[in-house]
Amino acid sequence: MESAGASQWLVQTFADEAEHSYLSDAEYPALMTALLDWIDKGDKPSPQKVAALCAQYEAGFGKGCHLQPDYRPPPLSSRVPALGR
């Protein structure tokens, strides 16, 4: 994204869920609220904001926020051989 000059349009969140393609019930509305606030209000979310929203949504959707706002993945070069990229 950086090399394409589009990093301003990317926000990444990470969760330590046990399932690959399922988030907890509180995580979905937190992510959607953050996305809609960005679209409608120009309020670009941070991973910390999404995690805070998730904690708020737990009251109505149950416990289970697994978002890790401080997680930073290692560089792609350390995880994928150059020929595989």
GUGU-410296 format. One line per 2 residues: number of its first residue (from 1); their letters; for each residue x, y, z of C-alpha. Coordinates in Angstrom, 3 decimals. Layout:
NUM> a> X,Y,Z | ...
***
This chain:
1> me> 0.000,0.000,0.000 | 2.823,2.398,0.850
3> sa> 4.681,1.852,-2.408 | 1.415,2.403,-4.317
5> ga> 0.820,5.654,-2.437 | -2.448,4.380,-0.972
7> sq> -1.589,3.693,2.675 | -3.962,6.438,3.805
9> wl> -6.819,4.115,2.749 | -5.725,1.145,4.858
11> vq> -6.488,0.361,8.472 | -5.627,-3.130,9.661
13> tf> -7.043,-4.806,12.710 | -5.913,-8.148,14.050
15> ad> -7.731,-10.639,16.241 | -6.511,-13.765,17.984
17> ea> -9.652,-15.730,17.114 | -9.530,-19.509,16.962
19> eh> -11.638,-19.565,13.775 | -10.221,-18.296,10.479
21> sy> -13.289,-16.562,9.106 | -15.490,-15.862,12.120
23> ls> -15.236,-12.945,14.508 | -17.105,-12.612,17.768
25> da> -20.564,-11.056,17.753 | -19.263,-7.801,19.271
27> ey> -16.417,-7.459,16.773 | -18.621,-7.186,13.664
29> pa> -20.593,-4.093,14.746 | -17.409,-2.474,16.076
31> lm> -15.703,-2.881,12.712 | -18.772,-1.703,10.794
33> ta> -19.247,1.323,13.048 | -15.604,2.297,12.553
35> ll> -15.898,1.863,8.782 | -19.140,3.855,8.542
37> dw> -17.706,6.649,10.711 | -14.770,6.821,8.312
39> id> -17.060,6.941,5.276 | -19.746,9.250,6.680
41> kg> -17.717,11.504,8.969 | -14.157,11.247,7.650
43> dk> -13.083,9.850,11.029 | -10.329,7.374,10.093
45> ps> -10.300,4.639,12.727 | -7.320,3.309,14.584
47> pq> -7.027,-0.264,15.816 | -7.336,1.141,19.356
49> kv> -10.626,2.865,18.491 | -12.045,-0.326,16.979
51> aa> -11.042,-2.286,20.090 | -12.706,0.322,22.316
53> lc> -15.887,0.136,20.225 | -15.806,-3.631,20.536
55> aq> -15.583,-3.393,24.321 | -18.651,-1.128,24.271
57> ye> -20.592,-3.564,22.073 | -19.906,-6.456,24.439
59> ag> -22.713,-5.147,26.666 | -25.275,-5.932,23.978
61> fg> -23.613,-8.761,22.071 | -21.787,-10.654,24.812
63> kg> -18.165,-11.015,25.785 | -15.630,-12.004,23.215
65> ch> -13.555,-9.156,21.838 | -10.341,-10.691,20.607
67> lq> -8.968,-7.648,18.822 | -5.278,-7.001,19.421
69> pd> -4.788,-3.280,18.691 | -1.076,-3.273,19.480
71> yr> -0.173,-6.289,17.333 | 2.218,-5.600,14.462
73> pp> 2.844,-8.470,12.044 | 6.411,-9.247,11.084
75> pl> 7.490,-8.079,7.622 | 6.228,-10.134,4.696
77> ss> 9.819,-10.830,3.719 | 10.299,-12.741,6.982
79> rv> 7.232,-14.924,6.345 | 7.150,-15.578,2.587
81> pa> 10.112,-16.504,0.386 | 10.865,-13.950,-2.346
83> lg> 9.805,-16.366,-5.114 | 6.385,-16.809,-3.492
85> r> 5.543,-13.099,-3.421
***
